[in-house]
């Protein structure tokens, strides 16, 4: 996948080493190298750096298997020995080879464990390096505005603070091994089917208070690059939106890394370059020769090209000159035993126990035979089949996990195609597990025809992908379980045996039609390659469930914002998820942050004070139960909301901790005052309201103890 030398350029590859800064180079030395390179490179060579290359041909050669090789995603110059950026996607693992497949991002969001997510990021960085990749697209932090969003599974949840903390942990973990991370999709990309056309309008307050803060959080933490979204924002495509890419990213936030487009259809006009887009991926469909001509014709300043190349080279050299944590990155590290163990740990920590009448944990002395019902129980179902797909060396299904624990003879299985048969299987068992939910057919990336491949026209000319073929995945058409699965739950309950319902999905599933027929409900998500092992351990009490919902499960679809998966235009406002239900007075079925345990936790002695630009919070948390378990202490702030209408409460800190039976620990959290400001459209700045602020802490957003501070 090399490049040819531009016509007329001198071949000085024998001296290529002089153009790469050495390990340990200082920022000043890197700047000097970049200056020399920009003086040496021709206009055509510089513009070549501003596009990916070779993707369409590579994908065709690989029989359209995404991730069969690294993809050239900008940068590089063969003549001067500058390597390009070699891209791999995510976010549930490296999409190359047989990599470790972690639980989906939404599942990891349910851990509320930024330290754990940092470790996952480090593994992804290691496995990327071991498979010749230097650039990762694993950090997806688009806000879950509505649970029908098909790619909800690729992000962490509905809350901007939570998104920022978790995304920053992932991105900095990846970069610990000198793989450049990118944060995506910038911005307001929260629907799938219409992502190539929809115009999302948002007020200045909604944009800056709800849909952008998590991006800034990640960039402030050091995530090095940004991927733009496909959609329009306030009338302009994100990949050529000067307001987003220059006014916000560069001028207001001070971001100095490079910005690149999403994969195909990410930019439409060469003015995307002066607007702030540095790289068009995966091919020069808009940049390339057209951008060279625009510079030569005077419509684009040469300084625009130099600026983009400076950002690309400086970012690349900052990582290439840093010493690696490991002496080498051999292929044996991919899906190695420690990495698989981490996948199991995450799968155990992400599961959310929604309801439990005491049936769980199951006891092996009482449950000698278990019935497992539902086709999804015997399926390798790790999430959608789009750009986030990982092909691990194995996947342990729920059925396989239970049989490995209990033995083949102790686990009866029925797919549920015939309800009478399912009832009989359930009646012959001591307990029943019904595995329900979705697959990549019902939700996921919207894969349409040759959109991922593009195609060659006459003479090998690249053309834009067709959108005429029958798609798979996309936004959900319903928030309910399929009717046949609800019927299966009812058939299992008819047996009179205890029924545990496991939900496999990427976001909220409404339960109103059947929850009264279940003794326990566990949100298992797409749990990765070790999901079946984790499920067996969770059901039989070898580990306590400890996940917390990173989204709100409503009682009625109408309690969520308006959603039209085929919309040409839509407005995003300040209200969604728990903030919308709070405003409208609706009680959630399961609140944001909800999650039960085999233990029980109490909170007391809440203290809060203001000093050094922050609210310092401390609270005593005690395990009142009989087993060691994890709890997530969550801190919400109630702002005065007198100057302007504000949300009733906002998550601003959280801390996961492990407590033995009877153990008490004092948890300390810090809430920056800057995170409590509101955006003033009149000044295009920020205001911190004076007054009394509520500080509320607990194990879920609807189970809180409170105090107050004056600011």
VMD Tcl script that draws the C-alpha trace (Angstrom):
set ca {
  {0.00 0.00 0.00}
  {2.87 2.36 -0.82}
  {2.53 5.63 -2.68}
  {4.15 6.78 -5.88}
  {6.52 9.73 -5.98}
  {4.84 12.87 -7.24}
  {5.78 13.80 -10.81}
  {8.86 15.99 -10.96}
  {9.83 15.44 -7.33}
  {13.44 14.44 -6.62}
  {13.92 10.90 -5.33}
  {15.80 11.34 -2.05}
  {14.58 8.19 -0.31}
  {18.16 7.23 0.44}
  {18.21 10.16 2.88}
  {14.76 9.43 4.30}
  {15.97 9.03 7.88}
  {16.78 12.73 8.16}
  {13.11 13.65 7.86}
  {11.83 11.70 10.90}
  {12.52 13.22 14.31}
  {14.33 10.87 16.70}
  {12.90 9.19 19.78}
  {12.79 11.60 22.65}
  {12.55 14.68 20.44}
  {11.31 17.80 22.23}
  {8.31 19.81 20.97}
  {10.73 22.41 19.60}
  {12.65 19.74 17.70}
  {9.43 18.33 16.31}
  {8.38 21.80 15.15}
  {11.74 22.22 13.42}
  {11.34 18.91 11.60}
  {7.85 19.90 10.49}
  {9.14 23.24 9.20}
  {11.78 21.45 7.12}
  {9.24 19.00 5.75}
  {6.79 21.71 4.74}
  {9.59 23.50 2.90}
  {10.57 20.28 1.10}
  {7.17 18.88 0.12}
  {5.46 19.90 -3.10}
  {1.84 21.09 -3.13}
  {0.73 17.76 -4.62}
  {2.58 15.83 -1.91}
  {1.03 17.93 0.84}
  {-2.45 17.44 -0.53}
  {-1.80 13.70 -0.75}
  {-1.25 13.76 3.00}
  {-4.76 15.20 3.42}
  {-6.55 12.06 2.24}
  {-6.63 8.36 2.84}
  {-5.71 6.12 -0.09}
  {-6.16 2.59 -1.34}
  {-9.26 1.73 0.68}
  {-11.66 0.81 -2.11}
  {-9.14 -1.45 -3.82}
  {-8.12 -3.06 -0.54}
  {-11.69 -3.80 0.50}
  {-12.44 -5.33 -2.90}
  {-9.33 -7.52 -2.64}
  {-10.37 -8.60 0.86}
  {-13.88 -9.65 -0.26}
  {-15.38 -6.66 1.59}
  {-14.17 -7.86 4.99}
  {-13.80 -4.71 7.08}
  {-10.58 -4.67 9.05}
  {-8.79 -7.35 7.05}
  {-5.81 -4.97 6.94}
  {-4.90 -1.54 8.31}
  {-6.25 1.31 6.20}
  {-4.19 4.25 5.09}
  {-6.00 7.22 6.63}
  {-3.91 10.25 5.72}
  {-0.38 11.43 6.25}
  {2.73 9.79 4.86}
  {5.24 10.47 2.14}
  {7.26 7.62 0.69}
  {9.86 9.86 -0.89}
  {10.85 11.30 2.48}
  {10.27 8.13 4.47}
  {7.28 9.47 6.42}
  {4.88 6.63 7.26}
  {1.15 7.18 6.83}
  {-1.49 6.81 9.52}
  {-2.67 3.19 9.60}
  {-6.26 3.07 10.82}
  {-8.23 0.46 12.72}
  {-11.73 0.90 14.06}
  {-13.51 -0.04 17.31}
  {-15.08 0.43 19.74}
  {-15.60 -3.05 21.24}
  {-12.12 -4.17 20.26}
  {-9.58 -3.80 17.49}
  {-11.30 -4.61 14.19}
  {-8.24 -6.38 12.84}
  {-7.64 -10.12 12.84}
  {-8.88 -12.22 15.76}
  {-8.77 -9.52 18.42}
  {-10.17 -9.48 21.94}
  {-13.89 -8.70 21.81}
  {-15.01 -6.72 24.85}
  {-18.59 -6.00 25.83}
  {-20.01 -3.19 23.70}
  {-19.35 0.40 24.73}
  {-22.80 0.87 26.27}
  {-22.14 -2.16 28.46}
  {-18.83 -0.69 29.55}
  {-20.64 2.55 30.26}
  {-22.75 0.59 32.73}
  {-19.63 -0.20 34.78}
  {-19.22 3.49 35.65}
  {-15.56 2.52 36.06}
  {-13.14 4.86 34.32}
  {-10.12 2.96 35.64}
  {-11.44 -0.24 34.09}
  {-12.14 1.57 30.83}
  {-8.60 2.93 30.81}
  {-7.34 -0.67 31.06}
  {-9.58 -1.69 28.16}
  {-8.15 1.19 26.14}
  {-4.63 0.08 26.89}
  {-5.40 -3.43 25.64}
  {-6.86 -1.98 22.44}
  {-3.71 0.10 22.01}
  {-1.51 -2.97 22.49}
  {-3.54 -5.08 20.05}
  {-3.57 -2.27 17.49}
  {0.21 -2.01 17.66}
  {0.56 -5.79 17.44}
  {-1.42 -5.66 14.17}
  {0.46 -2.79 12.51}
  {-2.01 -0.02 13.28}
  {-1.12 3.45 14.54}
  {-4.51 5.20 14.50}
  {-7.69 4.08 16.33}
  {-11.33 5.03 15.90}
  {-12.50 3.31 19.09}
  {-13.62 6.37 21.09}
  {-17.31 6.91 20.27}
  {-19.03 9.38 22.59}
  {-22.15 10.51 20.77}
  {-24.92 11.20 23.24}
  {-27.80 8.72 23.45}
  {-30.72 11.07 22.83}
  {-33.22 8.27 22.13}
  {-32.84 4.52 22.75}
  {-33.99 3.63 19.24}
  {-30.68 4.86 17.84}
  {-29.20 1.88 16.02}
  {-25.63 2.54 17.11}
  {-26.47 3.23 20.74}
  {-24.36 0.19 21.61}
  {-21.24 2.04 20.40}
  {-21.49 4.87 22.93}
  {-21.52 5.05 26.73}
  {-24.95 6.48 27.54}
  {-27.20 9.50 27.76}
  {-25.30 11.77 30.16}
  {-22.64 14.22 28.88}
  {-20.48 14.10 32.02}
  {-20.45 10.30 32.09}
  {-19.64 10.23 28.36}
  {-16.71 12.57 28.79}
  {-15.18 10.69 31.71}
  {-15.48 7.27 30.08}
  {-14.39 8.45 26.63}
  {-11.34 10.21 28.06}
  {-10.35 7.02 29.87}
  {-10.62 4.96 26.69}
  {-8.75 7.48 24.55}
  {-5.86 8.02 26.94}
  {-5.60 4.26 27.46}
  {-5.21 3.67 23.72}
  {-2.66 6.46 23.46}
  {-0.58 5.04 26.32}
  {0.88 2.68 23.71}
  {1.51 5.44 21.16}
  {-1.55 4.72 19.05}
  {-3.27 7.96 18.06}
  {-6.88 7.97 19.24}
  {-9.72 9.87 17.61}
  {-12.95 10.95 19.26}
  {-16.09 10.58 17.15}
  {-18.52 11.56 15.67}
  {-18.33 15.36 15.92}
  {-21.15 16.30 16.38}
  {-24.84 15.64 17.18}
  {-24.80 12.22 15.55}
  {-27.53 10.42 17.48}
  {-29.53 8.69 14.77}
  {-28.43 6.18 12.17}
  {-30.68 5.69 9.14}
  {-30.74 9.36 8.16}
  {-27.16 10.15 9.15}
  {-26.09 11.04 5.60}
  {-28.83 13.61 5.08}
  {-30.42 14.81 8.32}
  {-30.06 18.44 9.36}
  {-29.91 18.67 13.14}
  {-30.78 22.10 14.48}
  {-29.77 23.02 18.00}
  {-29.72 26.24 19.97}
  {-26.43 27.56 21.29}
  {-27.36 26.38 24.78}
  {-28.31 22.86 23.65}
  {-25.16 22.59 21.57}
  {-22.72 23.73 24.23}
  {-24.43 22.44 27.37}
  {-25.60 19.02 26.15}
  {-24.07 17.84 22.87}
  {-20.49 19.17 22.94}
  {-19.14 19.08 26.54}
  {-18.08 15.43 26.40}
  {-15.99 16.09 23.29}
  {-14.19 18.93 25.06}
  {-13.68 16.69 28.11}
  {-11.89 14.10 25.97}
  {-9.77 16.65 24.13}
  {-8.80 18.38 27.37}
  {-7.69 14.95 28.65}
  {-5.36 14.63 25.67}
  {-7.22 12.63 23.03}
  {-5.33 13.73 19.95}
  {-7.74 13.85 16.99}
  {-11.37 14.31 15.98}
  {-13.55 12.48 13.46}
  {-16.43 14.47 12.01}
  {-19.99 13.21 11.68}
  {-21.95 12.68 8.47}
  {-25.00 14.75 9.39}
  {-25.59 18.47 9.07}
  {-25.68 20.79 12.07}
  {-27.70 23.97 11.68}
  {-27.63 23.62 7.92}
  {-24.04 22.58 7.16}
  {-22.40 19.16 6.90}
  {-20.14 18.57 9.89}
  {-17.13 17.77 7.73}
  {-17.15 21.27 6.25}
  {-18.67 23.25 9.13}
  {-16.44 26.21 10.00}
  {-18.44 26.92 13.16}
  {-17.71 23.46 14.60}
  {-14.25 22.82 13.19}
  {-12.69 26.25 13.58}
  {-14.77 28.55 15.78}
  {-15.47 25.93 18.45}
  {-12.64 23.40 18.17}
  {-9.77 25.77 17.41}
  {-10.68 29.22 18.67}
  {-12.80 28.45 21.71}
  {-11.31 25.13 22.85}
  {-7.74 25.62 21.67}
  {-7.55 22.20 20.01}
  {-4.30 21.70 18.08}
  {-4.62 18.15 16.72}
  {-5.97 17.17 13.32}
  {-9.55 16.62 12.21}
  {-10.54 13.93 9.72}
  {-13.79 12.94 8.07}
  {-15.82 9.82 8.62}
  {-15.51 7.01 6.10}
  {-16.97 8.05 2.70}
  {-19.44 10.91 2.23}
  {-17.80 12.87 5.03}
  {-17.16 16.03 3.02}
  {-18.74 17.39 -0.15}
  {-16.82 20.55 -1.10}
  {-13.16 21.57 -1.13}
  {-14.06 24.44 1.19}
  {-14.06 21.76 3.88}
  {-10.28 22.30 4.05}
  {-10.36 26.01 4.92}
  {-13.33 25.27 7.19}
  {-11.03 23.09 9.30}
  {-11.05 19.54 7.90}
  {-7.46 18.29 7.65}
  {-7.98 14.78 6.20}
  {-10.67 13.31 3.95}
  {-11.12 9.58 4.45}
  {-10.87 7.02 3.06}
  {-10.06 8.33 -0.43}
  {-9.58 11.74 -2.12}
  {-13.09 11.95 -3.55}
  {-13.31 15.70 -2.85}
  {-9.78 16.73 -1.90}
  {-6.91 15.37 -4.03}
  {-6.73 16.88 -7.51}
  {-9.70 19.18 -6.85}
  {-7.99 20.67 -3.82}
  {-4.73 21.15 -5.73}
  {-6.68 22.93 -8.46}
  {-8.44 25.11 -5.88}
  {-5.09 26.22 -4.47}
  {-3.62 26.84 -7.89}
  {-6.76 28.73 -8.90}
  {-6.65 30.96 -5.84}
  {-9.87 29.87 -4.14}
  {-7.99 28.10 -1.32}
  {-4.95 29.71 0.29}
  {-1.69 27.67 0.33}
  {-1.53 28.38 4.06}
  {-4.61 26.17 4.52}
  {-2.69 23.21 3.16}
  {0.40 23.92 5.25}
  {-1.75 24.31 8.36}
  {-3.42 20.93 7.83}
  {-0.11 19.17 7.14}
  {1.46 20.78 10.19}
  {-1.34 19.43 12.38}
  {-1.02 15.96 10.87}
  {2.76 15.77 11.12}
  {3.02 17.31 14.58}
  {0.45 14.90 15.99}
  {2.07 11.92 14.31}
  {5.58 12.85 15.45}
  {4.44 13.49 19.01}
  {3.54 9.81 19.25}
  {6.32 8.34 17.10}
  {9.02 10.05 19.19}
  {7.65 8.84 22.54}
  {9.19 5.72 24.06}
  {6.89 2.69 24.00}
  {5.81 1.13 27.31}
  {6.57 -2.34 25.92}
  {9.84 -3.39 24.29}
  {7.92 -5.03 21.44}
  {4.35 -5.69 20.26}
  {4.32 -9.24 18.89}
  {1.21 -10.84 17.41}
  {1.02 -13.20 20.40}
  {-0.35 -10.33 22.48}
  {-3.59 -10.30 20.48}
  {-6.40 -11.98 22.44}
  {-3.83 -13.20 24.94}
  {-4.87 -14.73 28.25}
  {-4.65 -11.47 30.25}
  {-6.72 -9.68 27.63}
  {-9.39 -12.38 27.64}
  {-9.45 -12.20 31.44}
  {-10.10 -8.47 31.20}
  {-12.98 -9.11 28.79}
  {-14.49 -11.45 31.40}
  {-14.00 -8.90 34.17}
  {-15.79 -6.23 32.14}
  {-18.65 -8.61 31.27}
  {-19.15 -9.37 34.97}
  {-19.07 -5.72 36.00}
  {-21.37 -4.35 33.30}
  {-24.49 -6.48 33.84}
  {-27.35 -4.52 35.42}
  {-29.80 -6.32 37.70}
  {-33.05 -4.50 36.98}
  {-35.41 -6.49 39.18}
  {-35.11 -9.38 41.61}
  {-37.67 -10.88 43.98}
  {-35.00 -12.97 45.68}
  {-34.78 -15.61 42.97}
  {-31.22 -14.55 42.21}
  {-28.64 -15.69 42.91}
  {-29.59 -19.22 41.95}
  {-28.25 -21.87 44.31}
  {-26.73 -24.96 42.79}
  {-28.02 -27.19 45.55}
  {-31.57 -26.05 44.73}
  {-31.24 -25.75 40.96}
  {-30.06 -29.11 39.72}
  {-31.58 -28.65 36.27}
  {-32.02 -25.35 34.49}
  {-34.00 -24.60 31.34}
  {-32.50 -22.08 28.92}
  {-34.98 -20.72 26.39}
  {-34.65 -18.47 23.36}
  {-32.65 -18.63 20.13}
  {-30.31 -15.87 21.33}
  {-29.06 -18.15 24.12}
  {-27.24 -20.30 21.59}
  {-25.97 -17.50 19.39}
  {-22.59 -15.77 19.13}
  {-24.12 -12.31 19.43}
  {-21.54 -9.62 20.24}
  {-23.19 -6.64 18.52}
  {-23.66 -5.12 15.12}
  {-21.86 -6.10 11.92}
  {-20.71 -2.66 10.83}
  {-17.45 -0.83 11.38}
  {-17.31 -1.86 15.06}
  {-17.39 -5.59 14.33}
  {-14.69 -7.65 16.01}
  {-13.93 -11.24 15.02}
  {-12.53 -12.84 18.19}
  {-11.03 -16.33 18.29}
  {-14.16 -17.57 20.09}
  {-17.41 -16.36 21.65}
  {-18.98 -18.04 24.66}
  {-22.76 -17.90 24.31}
  {-25.12 -17.85 27.32}
  {-25.94 -21.52 26.75}
  {-22.28 -22.51 26.45}
  {-21.41 -20.60 29.60}
  {-24.09 -22.31 31.67}
  {-23.23 -25.76 30.34}
  {-19.55 -25.20 31.08}
  {-20.45 -24.38 34.67}
  {-23.20 -26.94 35.34}
  {-22.54 -29.71 32.83}
  {-24.41 -30.68 29.68}
  {-27.00 -32.81 31.44}
  {-27.96 -30.07 33.89}
  {-28.93 -27.57 31.18}
  {-31.91 -28.12 28.89}
  {-32.25 -25.84 25.88}
  {-35.12 -24.90 23.62}
  {-35.06 -22.13 21.03}
  {-38.71 -21.36 21.69}
  {-40.10 -21.95 18.24}
  {-42.91 -24.09 19.66}
  {-44.39 -22.69 22.87}
  {-45.82 -26.00 24.06}
  {-42.39 -27.59 23.83}
  {-40.87 -24.62 25.65}
  {-43.43 -24.95 28.46}
  {-42.57 -28.60 28.89}
  {-38.84 -27.93 28.97}
  {-39.44 -25.21 31.57}
  {-41.73 -27.41 33.67}
  {-39.09 -30.15 33.85}
  {-36.48 -27.73 35.26}
  {-35.94 -26.11 38.65}
  {-35.47 -22.63 37.17}
  {-35.78 -21.00 33.76}
  {-33.54 -18.47 32.00}
  {-35.08 -16.76 28.98}
  {-32.55 -14.95 26.79}
  {-34.21 -12.13 24.86}
  {-33.25 -9.06 22.87}
  {-31.81 -8.20 19.50}
  {-29.13 -8.93 16.92}
  {-27.42 -6.92 14.19}
  {-30.57 -7.32 12.10}
  {-32.65 -5.25 14.51}
  {-30.13 -2.58 15.52}
  {-26.67 -1.48 14.50}
  {-24.82 0.43 11.84}
  {-26.99 1.10 8.80}
  {-25.25 -0.91 6.08}
  {-26.58 0.03 2.64}
  {-25.42 -1.61 -0.55}
  {-21.81 -0.72 -1.38}
  {-21.63 2.26 0.98}
  {-18.61 0.74 2.72}
  {-16.90 -0.28 -0.49}
  {-17.59 2.45 -2.98}
  {-16.92 1.13 -6.45}
  {-14.88 1.77 -9.54}
  {-16.45 3.43 -12.49}
  {-15.17 3.31 -16.02}
  {-11.39 3.43 -16.18}
  {-11.07 2.82 -12.44}
  {-12.54 6.21 -11.47}
  {-13.93 6.24 -7.95}
  {-17.59 7.10 -7.53}
  {-19.78 7.72 -4.54}
  {-21.48 4.67 -3.05}
  {-24.97 3.68 -4.04}
  {-27.77 3.88 -1.47}
  {-30.22 1.71 -3.36}
  {-29.55 -1.75 -1.96}
  {-31.50 -3.44 0.85}
  {-29.99 -2.37 4.20}
  {-29.35 -4.23 7.43}
  {-29.18 -2.84 10.94}
  {-30.13 0.76 11.51}
  {-32.35 2.44 14.07}
  {-34.85 0.32 15.92}
  {-38.48 0.45 14.90}
  {-39.68 -0.48 18.39}
  {-38.45 -0.25 21.97}
  {-40.31 -3.44 22.88}
  {-39.14 -7.02 22.72}
  {-40.36 -8.92 19.66}
  {-43.79 -10.48 20.17}
  {-42.49 -14.03 19.92}
  {-40.03 -13.38 22.75}
  {-42.76 -11.92 24.97}
  {-44.84 -15.01 24.26}
  {-41.88 -17.18 25.24}
  {-41.50 -15.34 28.56}
  {-45.17 -15.93 29.29}
  {-44.89 -19.59 28.34}
  {-41.94 -19.97 30.70}
  {-43.91 -18.32 33.50}
  {-46.82 -20.72 32.87}
  {-44.54 -23.51 34.08}
  {-44.68 -22.13 37.60}
  {-40.91 -22.23 37.88}
  {-38.79 -19.15 38.70}
  {-38.10 -17.18 35.53}
  {-35.05 -15.02 34.94}
  {-35.17 -12.83 31.83}
  {-31.84 -11.77 30.32}
  {-31.93 -8.85 27.88}
  {-29.31 -8.62 25.12}
  {-29.46 -5.13 23.60}
  {-27.56 -1.91 23.09}
  {-29.86 0.44 25.01}
  {-33.24 0.67 26.73}
  {-35.89 -2.00 26.23}
  {-39.38 -1.36 27.56}
  {-40.65 -4.10 29.90}
  {-44.23 -3.07 30.70}
  {-45.92 -5.90 28.76}
  {-44.20 -8.74 30.56}
  {-42.24 -7.70 33.65}
  {-44.95 -9.08 35.96}
  {-44.21 -12.57 34.60}
  {-40.52 -12.48 35.50}
  {-38.95 -13.12 38.89}
  {-35.73 -11.35 37.94}
  {-34.57 -9.24 34.98}
  {-30.92 -8.82 34.05}
  {-29.66 -6.37 31.42}
  {-26.73 -8.26 29.93}
  {-26.02 -6.09 26.84}
  {-23.82 -7.42 24.03}
  {-21.35 -8.92 26.47}
  {-18.38 -9.79 24.26}
  {-16.42 -12.99 23.81}
  {-16.62 -14.01 27.50}
  {-20.24 -13.00 27.98}
  {-21.59 -16.51 28.53}
  {-19.07 -17.28 31.25}
  {-19.88 -14.00 32.99}
  {-23.61 -14.67 32.82}
  {-23.29 -18.07 34.47}
  {-21.16 -16.62 37.27}
  {-23.63 -13.76 37.79}
  {-26.72 -15.98 37.86}
  {-25.22 -18.39 40.37}
  {-23.75 -15.76 42.65}
  {-20.04 -16.29 42.05}
  {-19.99 -12.54 41.48}
  {-22.65 -9.94 42.31}
  {-24.19 -7.79 39.59}
  {-22.84 -4.27 39.93}
  {-23.66 -2.43 36.69}
  {-25.73 0.75 36.69}
  {-27.92 1.90 33.84}
  {-26.20 4.56 31.72}
  {-29.62 5.47 30.31}
  {-33.22 5.79 31.46}
  {-35.77 3.04 30.87}
  {-39.15 4.75 30.56}
  {-42.60 3.33 31.15}
  {-43.87 4.71 27.84}
  {-42.16 5.47 24.52}
  {-43.85 8.88 24.58}
  {-41.70 9.87 27.54}
  {-38.64 10.01 25.28}
  {-37.97 12.83 22.77}
  {-39.51 12.73 19.32}
  {-37.62 10.35 17.02}
  {-38.00 9.80 13.28}
  {-35.36 7.53 11.84}
  {-36.01 8.82 8.31}
  {-36.04 12.51 9.20}
  {-34.71 15.12 6.82}
  {-34.53 17.59 9.70}
  {-34.86 17.39 13.47}
  {-34.35 19.67 16.46}
  {-32.28 18.70 19.49}
  {-33.04 20.67 22.64}
  {-31.90 20.63 26.27}
  {-34.12 17.73 27.30}
  {-33.69 13.99 26.93}
  {-33.31 10.96 29.19}
  {-33.56 11.61 32.92}
  {-33.59 15.39 32.47}
  {-36.69 15.16 30.27}
  {-38.52 12.79 32.62}
  {-37.65 15.09 35.55}
  {-39.01 18.11 33.69}
  {-42.21 16.39 32.62}
  {-42.90 14.68 35.94}
  {-42.74 11.12 34.59}
  {-41.48 8.32 36.80}
  {-39.00 6.06 35.07}
  {-39.44 2.31 35.16}
  {-35.71 2.10 35.84}
  {-33.97 5.39 36.54}
  {-30.62 6.48 35.19}
  {-27.95 4.93 37.43}
  {-30.27 2.16 38.65}
  {-28.82 -1.27 39.31}
  {-29.48 -3.83 42.05}
  {-26.95 -6.04 43.83}
  {-26.83 -9.22 45.89}
  {-25.72 -6.88 48.67}
  {-27.45 -3.71 49.95}
  {-25.82 -0.32 50.44}
  {-26.61 2.62 52.67}
  {-25.45 6.24 52.48}
  {-25.00 8.71 55.30}
  {-22.88 11.63 56.57}
  {-23.01 13.59 53.31}
  {-20.81 16.68 53.39}
  {-20.15 19.35 50.77}
  {-18.10 22.53 50.72}
  {-16.85 24.98 48.12}
  {-13.14 25.74 47.73}
  {-10.58 26.23 44.96}
  {-13.14 26.41 42.18}
  {-14.92 23.16 43.04}
  {-17.44 21.51 45.33}
  {-15.74 18.94 47.54}
  {-18.14 16.11 48.38}
  {-17.75 13.25 50.84}
  {-20.18 10.53 51.86}
  {-20.04 7.34 53.90}
  {-21.13 4.21 52.02}
  {-21.77 0.94 53.90}
  {-22.37 -2.59 52.65}
  {-25.34 -3.80 54.67}
  {-25.46 -7.15 52.89}
  {-23.84 -10.51 53.35}
  {-21.57 -10.64 50.28}
  {-18.69 -8.56 48.98}
  {-19.94 -6.41 46.12}
  {-19.29 -3.24 44.14}
  {-21.34 -0.06 44.39}
  {-21.28 3.11 42.29}
  {-21.72 6.30 44.29}
  {-23.24 8.97 42.05}
  {-23.22 12.72 42.70}
  {-25.88 14.96 41.15}
  {-26.06 18.73 41.40}
  {-29.27 20.75 41.54}
  {-28.57 24.22 40.15}
  {-30.67 27.27 41.16}
  {-32.19 27.60 37.67}
  {-33.45 31.14 38.31}
  {-31.54 33.04 35.63}
  {-32.58 30.52 32.95}
  {-34.45 27.23 32.90}
  {-32.09 24.41 33.84}
  {-32.28 20.65 34.35}
  {-33.58 19.51 37.76}
  {-30.34 17.62 38.43}
  {-27.15 16.82 36.58}
  {-24.63 14.04 37.13}
  {-21.27 15.60 37.89}
  {-19.22 12.88 39.61}
  {-19.23 9.13 40.28}
  {-16.99 6.62 42.00}
  {-17.04 2.82 41.91}
  {-15.92 0.98 45.04}
  {-15.77 -2.56 46.42}
  {-17.09 -3.20 49.94}
  {-16.97 -6.32 52.10}
  {-20.00 -7.18 54.25}
  {-20.30 -4.62 57.04}
  {-17.55 -2.42 55.59}
  {-17.95 1.37 55.48}
  {-15.85 3.62 53.30}
  {-15.82 7.39 52.96}
  {-16.04 8.32 49.30}
  {-14.69 11.67 48.15}
  {-15.66 13.34 44.89}
  {-14.94 16.73 43.33}
  {-17.32 18.76 41.16}
  {-15.64 21.60 39.19}
  {-17.68 24.80 39.33}
  {-16.98 25.32 35.63}
  {-19.08 22.21 34.93}
  {-22.13 23.95 36.46}
  {-22.17 26.98 34.16}
  {-24.80 27.72 31.54}
  {-24.13 29.05 28.05}
  {-25.25 32.65 27.51}
  {-26.31 33.14 23.87}
  {-26.17 36.91 24.28}
  {-22.43 36.90 25.01}
  {-21.51 33.49 23.53}
  {-19.84 32.87 26.86}
  {-20.50 31.05 30.12}
  {-22.28 32.13 33.30}
  {-22.10 30.62 36.78}
  {-25.29 31.39 38.64}
  {-25.05 32.54 42.23}
  {-27.28 30.92 44.82}
  {-27.95 27.70 46.67}
  {-26.97 24.47 44.95}
  {-28.25 21.05 45.95}
  {-25.72 18.24 46.27}
  {-27.37 14.81 45.99}
  {-25.55 11.48 46.32}
  {-26.72 7.88 46.14}
  {-26.73 4.60 44.28}
  {-29.13 5.75 41.55}
  {-30.60 9.02 40.31}
  {-33.87 8.29 42.14}
  {-32.33 7.16 45.45}
  {-30.40 10.12 46.81}
  {-29.56 11.87 50.06}
  {-29.00 15.62 49.85}
  {-27.29 18.65 51.30}
  {-26.71 22.19 50.04}
  {-23.91 24.65 49.36}
  {-23.95 28.34 48.54}
  {-22.02 29.63 45.53}
}
mol new
graphics top color blue
foreach p $ca { graphics top sphere $p radius 0.5 }
foreach p [lrange $ca 0 end-1] q [lrange $ca 1 end] { graphics top cylinder $p $q radius 0.2 }
display resetview
